[in-house]
């Protein structure tokens, strides 16, 4: 649904992501990430239920989120 590459000091807050066909949130090569008050949902028969995918990323805070896949 939403992908960040080589991004720094990112805030993702107060959003809902439903039924993404791939990763819901993906961070790659990034730093200084805050994910707060995010709701992620997909049906159990979804082809890919990665809620938040972190790759080569550092300094990440995930708080007050609901991830139901």
MDTraj code that builds the backbone (N, CA, C; nanometers):
import mdtraj as md
import numpy as np

residues = "UNK UNK UNK UNK UNK UNK UNK UNK UNK UNK UNK UNK UNK UNK UNK UNK UNK UNK UNK UNK UNK UNK UNK UNK UNK UNK UNK UNK UNK UNK UNK UNK UNK UNK UNK UNK UNK UNK UNK UNK UNK UNK UNK UNK UNK UNK UNK UNK UNK UNK UNK UNK UNK UNK UNK UNK UNK UNK UNK UNK UNK UNK UNK UNK UNK UNK UNK UNK UNK".split()
xyz = np.array([
    [0.0829, -0.1190, 0.0000],
    [0.0000, 0.0000, 0.0000],
    [0.0874, 0.1255, 0.0000],
    [0.1725, 0.1416, 0.1038],
    [0.2578, 0.2605, 0.1123],
    [0.4016, 0.2138, 0.1338],
    [0.4929, 0.2634, 0.0496],
    [0.6332, 0.2238, 0.0593],
    [0.7220, 0.3471, 0.0689],
    [0.8215, 0.3373, 0.1569],
    [0.9183, 0.4454, 0.1747],
    [1.0577, 0.3894, 0.1478],
    [1.1338, 0.4526, 0.0580],
    [1.2698, 0.4120, 0.0262],
    [1.3645, 0.5286, 0.0535],
    [1.4751, 0.4989, 0.1241],
    [1.5759, 0.5999, 0.1543],
    [1.5112, 0.7263, 0.2108],
    [1.4223, 0.7061, 0.3077],
    [1.3488, 0.8176, 0.3688],
    [1.3947, 0.8351, 0.5128],
    [1.3899, 0.9586, 0.5613],
    [1.4406, 0.9871, 0.6945],
    [1.3449, 1.0815, 0.7668],
    [1.3308, 1.0587, 0.8988],
    [1.2425, 1.1389, 0.9838],
    [1.0990, 1.1372, 0.9305],
    [1.0428, 1.0173, 0.9205],
    [0.9084, 0.9966, 0.8667],
    [0.8114, 0.9687, 0.9809],
    [0.6948, 1.0323, 0.9770],
    [0.5862, 1.0039, 1.0710],
    [0.4657, 0.9565, 0.9910],
    [0.4160, 0.8371, 1.0249],
    [0.2922, 0.7844, 0.9673],
    [0.1963, 0.7712, 1.0847],
    [0.0874, 0.8472, 1.0816],
    [0.0006, 0.8555, 1.1994],
    [-0.1454, 0.8667, 1.1589],
    [-0.2318, 0.8030, 1.2402],
    [-0.3775, 0.8167, 1.2268],
    [-0.4296, 0.7798, 1.0881],
    [-0.3855, 0.6648, 1.0347],
    [-0.4404, 0.6187, 0.9073],
    [-0.4898, 0.4750, 0.9222],
    [-0.5763, 0.4342, 0.8310],
    [-0.6248, 0.2965, 0.8226],
    [-0.5914, 0.2431, 0.6844],
    [-0.5348, 0.1227, 0.6808],
    [-0.5043, 0.0559, 0.5542],
    [-0.5752, -0.0788, 0.5569],
    [-0.6576, -0.1056, 0.4549],
    [-0.7330, -0.2305, 0.4500],
    [-0.7085, -0.3036, 0.3187],
    [-0.6972, -0.4350, 0.3282],
    [-0.6958, -0.5248, 0.2126],
    [-0.5881, -0.4935, 0.1094],
    [-0.4705, -0.4580, 0.1533],
    [-0.3609, -0.4357, 0.0587],
    [-0.3197, -0.5693, -0.0032],
    [-0.2961, -0.5740, -0.1342],
    [-0.2561, -0.6999, -0.1970],
    [-0.1111, -0.7388, -0.1657],
    [-0.0324, -0.6479, -0.1090],
    [0.1070, -0.6769, -0.0743],
    [0.1313, -0.6272, 0.0677],
    [0.2510, -0.5794, 0.0967],
    [0.2792, -0.5218, 0.2285],
    [0.1893, -0.4010, 0.2503],
    [0.1495, -0.3808, 0.3731],
    [0.0668, -0.2640, 0.4027],
    [0.1536, -0.1391, 0.4168],
    [0.2585, -0.1487, 0.4970],
    [0.3585, -0.0416, 0.5094],
    [0.4959, -0.1046, 0.4913],
    [0.5801, -0.0423, 0.4104],
    [0.7158, -0.0940, 0.3912],
    [0.8152, 0.0209, 0.3996],
    [0.9210, -0.0026, 0.4772],
    [1.0301, 0.0939, 0.4900],
    [1.1589, 0.0231, 0.4494],
    [1.2342, 0.0817, 0.3577],
    [1.3578, 0.0207, 0.3096],
    [1.4669, 0.1279, 0.3034],
    [1.5787, 0.1005, 0.3689],
    [1.6908, 0.1941, 0.3666],
    [1.6580, 0.3268, 0.4322],
    [1.5772, 0.3225, 0.5363],
    [1.5271, 0.4453, 0.5985],
    [1.5700, 0.4536, 0.7444],
    [1.5473, 0.5699, 0.8069],
    [1.5782, 0.5868, 0.9490],
    [1.4895, 0.6955, 1.0082],
    [1.4778, 0.6912, 1.1418],
    [1.3974, 0.7913, 1.2108],
    [1.2495, 0.7777, 1.1785],
    [1.1953, 0.6574, 1.1975],
    [1.0579, 0.6275, 1.1579],
    [0.9684, 0.6201, 1.2812],
    [0.8539, 0.6873, 1.2767],
    [0.7512, 0.6749, 1.3798],
    [0.6212, 0.6330, 1.3125],
    [0.5668, 0.5191, 1.3561],
    [0.4363, 0.4716, 1.3102],
    [0.3470, 0.4714, 1.4329],
    [0.2423, 0.5528, 1.4317],
    [0.1586, 0.5707, 1.5499],
    [0.0106, 0.5741, 1.5128],
    [-0.0700, 0.5056, 1.5927],
    [-0.2160, 0.5057, 1.5766],
    [-0.2574, 0.4650, 1.4348],
    [-0.1932, 0.3607, 1.3857],
    [-0.2230, 0.3083, 1.2525],
    [-0.3019, 0.1790, 1.2691],
    [-0.4039, 0.1626, 1.1863],
    [-0.4843, 0.0401, 1.1876],
    [-0.4641, -0.0302, 1.0536],
    [-0.4255, -0.1575, 1.0608],
    [-0.4008, -0.2375, 0.9411],
    [-0.4873, -0.3622, 0.9491],
    [-0.5617, -0.3904, 0.8415],
    [-0.6426, -0.5126, 0.8413],
    [-0.6513, -0.5714, 0.7015],
    [-0.6595, -0.7034, 0.6982],
    [-0.6810, -0.7753, 0.5727],
    [-0.7455, -0.9087, 0.6077],
    [-0.8204, -0.9661, 0.5143],
    [-0.8841, -1.0945, 0.5426],
    [-0.7795, -1.2053, 0.5563],
    [-0.8124, -1.3095, 0.6308],
    [-0.7145, -1.4161, 0.6534],
    [-0.6770, -1.4911, 0.5263],
    [-0.7599, -1.4854, 0.4231],
    [-0.7264, -1.5525, 0.2973],
    [-0.6535, -1.4595, 0.1992],
    [-0.6071, -1.3465, 0.2486],
    [-0.5318, -1.2521, 0.1659],
    [-0.4019, -1.3172, 0.1177],
    [-0.3556, -1.2873, -0.0054],
    [-0.2331, -1.3493, -0.0562],
    [-0.1065, -1.3067, 0.0185],
    [-0.1094, -1.1925, 0.0852],
    [0.0078, -1.1448, 0.1580],
    [-0.0404, -1.0627, 0.2759],
    [-0.0032, -1.1038, 0.3950],
    [-0.0535, -1.0339, 0.5132],
    [0.0584, -0.9679, 0.5937],
    [0.1640, -0.9223, 0.5266],
    [0.2677, -0.8466, 0.5973],
    [0.2074, -0.7143, 0.6422],
    [0.2058, -0.6915, 0.7706],
    [0.1527, -0.5655, 0.8212],
    [0.2517, -0.4520, 0.7967],
    [0.3639, -0.4542, 0.8709],
    [0.4682, -0.3528, 0.8563],
    [0.5986, -0.4258, 0.8261],
    [0.6567, -0.3967, 0.7125],
    [0.7787, -0.4644, 0.6675],
    [0.8952, -0.3662, 0.6794],
    [0.9984, -0.4057, 0.7554],
    [1.1174, -0.3223, 0.7741],
    [1.2367, -0.3912, 0.7090],
    [1.3080, -0.3181, 0.6246],
    [1.4247, -0.3736, 0.5566],
    [1.5341, -0.2679, 0.5542],
    [1.6518, -0.3021, 0.6052],
    [1.7648, -0.2079, 0.6080],
    [1.7244, -0.0734, 0.6680],
    [1.6468, -0.0783, 0.7740],
    [1.5916, 0.0431, 0.8348],
    [1.6258, 0.0442, 0.9832],
    [1.6550, 0.1629, 1.0366],
    [1.6926, 0.1732, 1.1778],
    [1.6185, 0.2885, 1.2445],
    [1.6223, 0.2882, 1.3785],
    [1.5586, 0.3917, 1.4602],
    [1.4089, 0.3995, 1.4292],
    [1.3385, 0.2896, 1.4604],
    [1.1957, 0.2772, 1.4299],
    [1.1164, 0.2653, 1.5593],
    [1.0087, 0.3423, 1.5700],
    [0.9138, 0.3300, 1.6806],
    [0.7769, 0.2968, 1.6226],
    [0.7137, 0.1919, 1.6772],
    [0.5777, 0.1548, 1.6387],
    [0.4968, 0.1538, 1.7669],
    [0.3937, 0.2396, 1.7733],
    [0.3171, 0.2525, 1.8973],
    [0.1682, 0.2672, 1.8691],
    [0.0877, 0.2157, 1.9616],
    [-0.0583, 0.2315, 1.9573],
    [-0.1181, 0.1914, 1.8226],
    [-0.0741, 0.0794, 1.7675],
    [-0.1237, 0.0324, 1.6375],
    [-0.2069, -0.0940, 1.6555],
    [-0.3000, -0.1150, 1.5649],
    [-0.3775, -0.2385, 1.5587],
    [-0.3454, -0.3035, 1.4247],
    [-0.2871, -0.4222, 1.4308],
    [-0.2501, -0.4945, 1.3092],
    [-0.3215, -0.6289, 1.3142],
    [-0.4220, -0.6455, 1.2298],
    [-0.5031, -0.7678, 1.2289],
    [-0.5028, -0.8256, 1.0889],
    [-0.4221, -0.9270, 1.0696],
    [-0.4121, -0.9893, 0.9376],
    [-0.4506, -1.1357, 0.9489],
])
top = md.Topology()
chain = top.add_chain()
for i, resn in enumerate(residues, 1):
    res = top.add_residue(resn, chain, resSeq=i)
    for name in ("N", "CA", "C"):
        top.add_atom(name, md.element.get_by_symbol(name[0]), res)
traj = md.Trajectory(xyz[None], top)
